[in-house]
């Protein structure tokens, strides 16, 4: 059975005389699954991307994860780390930051800390890392044009940051913004 997105598309854009040749299922529809999400540049979001985000959101399986574009065709998981209760949120952020290179990356980071009032704050943020000084221009362009596409795989994500230098990847600055929006 076609999903609502395909059904509405058929009703709005195809004349009744047009043969009904749609045989797509929900898993094949871009509105229902990340499986078919592609950027204007033709880069596809890998199936695992949405799964990883949902696992982080529902089960706190990872503290952070980076995604990269593989062979200019597909966004895939690059690196990740599980939450570690022995280290504070800032320490885990700094460990993630230390693993970044000059190559652009999309990052999901699960902020988990107590506010100044003692309230526990747990929010996942999307961070677009693109080193202005050292990344290749072609990579910058591809990652920038694909950013909105990967964000579509993160349903319900409300926090986004952009960093072009290591100094801009500042935990305290991000934490203050997360606390404001929590």
BELJO-V135513 format. One record per pair of residues at least 24 apart in sequence whose C-alpha atoms are under 10 Angstrom apart, sorted by the first residue. I is the first residue (numbers start at 0). J is the second residue. Records with the same first field share a line. If there is no record, write none. Layout:
BEGIN
I->J + J
END
This chain:
BEGIN
0->24 + 25
1->25 + 26 + 27 + 28
2->26 + 27 + 28 + 30 + 31
3->28 + 30 + 31
4->28 + 29 + 30 + 31
5->29 + 30 + 31
29->151 + 152
30->151 + 152
31->152
32->151 + 152
33->148 + 149 + 151 + 152 + 153
34->152
36->148 + 149 + 151 + 152
37->72 + 73 + 74 + 145 + 148 + 149 + 151
38->72 + 73 + 141 + 144 + 145 + 146 + 147 + 148 + 149
39->141 + 144 + 145 + 148
40->71 + 72 + 140 + 141 + 142 + 144 + 145
41->71 + 72 + 73 + 145
42->68 + 69 + 70 + 71 + 72 + 73 + 74 + 141 + 142 + 144 + 145 + 148 + 149
43->68 + 69 + 71 + 72 + 73 + 74 + 75 + 145 + 148 + 149
44->68 + 72 + 73 + 74 + 75 + 145 + 148 + 149 + 150 + 151 + 152
45->69 + 72 + 73 + 74 + 75 + 76 + 149 + 152
46->73 + 74 + 75 + 152
47->74 + 75 + 76 + 152
48->74 + 75 + 76 + 149 + 150 + 152 + 153
49->149 + 150 + 151 + 152 + 153 + 154
50->152 + 153
51->76 + 107 + 152 + 153
52->107 + 123 + 152 + 153 + 154 + 156
53->152 + 153 + 154 + 155
55->81 + 107 + 108 + 109 + 123
56->109 + 121 + 122 + 123 + 153 + 155 + 156
59->109 + 121 + 123
60->109
61->107 + 108 + 109
62->88 + 91 + 92 + 95 + 107 + 108 + 109 + 110 + 111 + 123
63->91 + 92 + 94 + 95 + 106 + 107 + 108 + 109 + 110 + 123 + 124 + 125
64->95 + 104 + 105 + 106 + 107 + 108 + 109 + 125
65->95 + 98 + 99 + 103 + 104 + 105 + 106 + 107 + 108 + 125 + 126 + 127 + 128
66->103 + 104 + 105 + 106 + 107 + 127 + 149
67->102 + 103 + 104 + 105 + 106 + 142
68->103 + 104 + 105 + 138 + 141 + 142 + 145
71->138 + 141 + 142
74->104 + 105 + 142 + 145 + 148 + 149
75->105
76->105 + 106
77->104 + 105 + 106
78->106
79->106 + 107 + 108
80->108
82->109 + 111
87->111 + 112
88->112 + 113 + 170 + 174
89->169 + 170 + 171 + 174
90->170
91->170
92->168 + 169 + 170
93->168 + 169 + 170
96->128 + 165 + 168 + 169 + 170
97->165
99->128 + 130 + 165
100->128 + 129 + 130 + 133 + 134 + 165
101->128 + 129 + 130 + 131 + 132 + 133 + 134 + 135 + 163 + 164 + 165
102->128 + 129 + 130 + 131 + 133 + 134 + 135 + 138 + 139 + 142
103->127 + 128 + 129 + 130 + 131 + 133 + 134 + 135 + 138 + 139 + 140 + 141 + 142 + 143 + 162 + 163
104->128 + 129 + 130 + 138 + 139 + 142 + 146
105->129 + 142 + 145 + 146 + 149 + 150 + 161
106->159 + 160 + 161
107->153 + 156 + 158 + 159
110->170 + 173 + 174 + 177 + 178
111->174 + 177
112->174 + 177 + 178
113->178
114->174 + 175 + 177 + 178 + 179 + 181
115->178
118->178 + 181
119->178 + 181
120->174 + 177 + 178 + 180 + 181
121->177 + 178 + 181
122->156 + 157 + 158 + 174 + 177 + 178 + 180 + 181
123->155 + 156 + 157 + 158 + 159 + 177
124->156 + 157 + 158 + 159 + 160 + 173 + 177
125->149 + 150 + 153 + 156 + 157 + 158 + 159 + 160 + 161
126->158 + 159 + 160 + 161 + 162 + 168 + 173
127->159 + 160 + 161 + 162 + 163 + 168
128->160 + 161 + 162 + 163 + 164 + 165 + 167 + 168
129->161 + 162 + 163 + 164 + 165
130->162 + 163 + 164 + 165
131->162 + 163 + 164
132->163 + 164
133->163 + 164
134->163
157->181
END
